[in-house]
């Protein structure tokens, strides 16, 4: 009795193998589409191919670059060591920037202007 059940199972599996082999030959016989060659990277270049000038940093960017690591660590501590999305860091930095008084903002704005002048020299 067990041999009869085994024989029917073997027959089923042989049919399955033959059908899979047929599908495989059909897939292999299909022509391969030509892949597009990637375009050369034009990021950071003007239309004529010359490099673009970097944008001058503003006071907010100087502030955020200075405080980003501190804010990220603070948010990670609050989240009990879990990953913090970058948007949350930016949001916190924006809140901190808006909370600064004008004198502190002027300090970062003058640092940005100094960076611009040092890049021009």
PELINSUL-V921584 format. One record per run of one state. SS is the DSSP state (A for helix, B for strand, O for the rest). FROM is the first residue (numbers start at 1). LEN is the number of residues. If there is no record, write none. Layout:
SS | FROM | LEN
SS | FROM | LEN
This chain:
O | 1 | 1
A | 2 | 28
O | 30 | 15
B | 45 | 1
O | 46 | 5
B | 51 | 1
O | 52 | 7
A | 59 | 20
O | 79 | 7
A | 86 | 14
O | 100 | 2
A | 102 | 19
O | 121 | 1
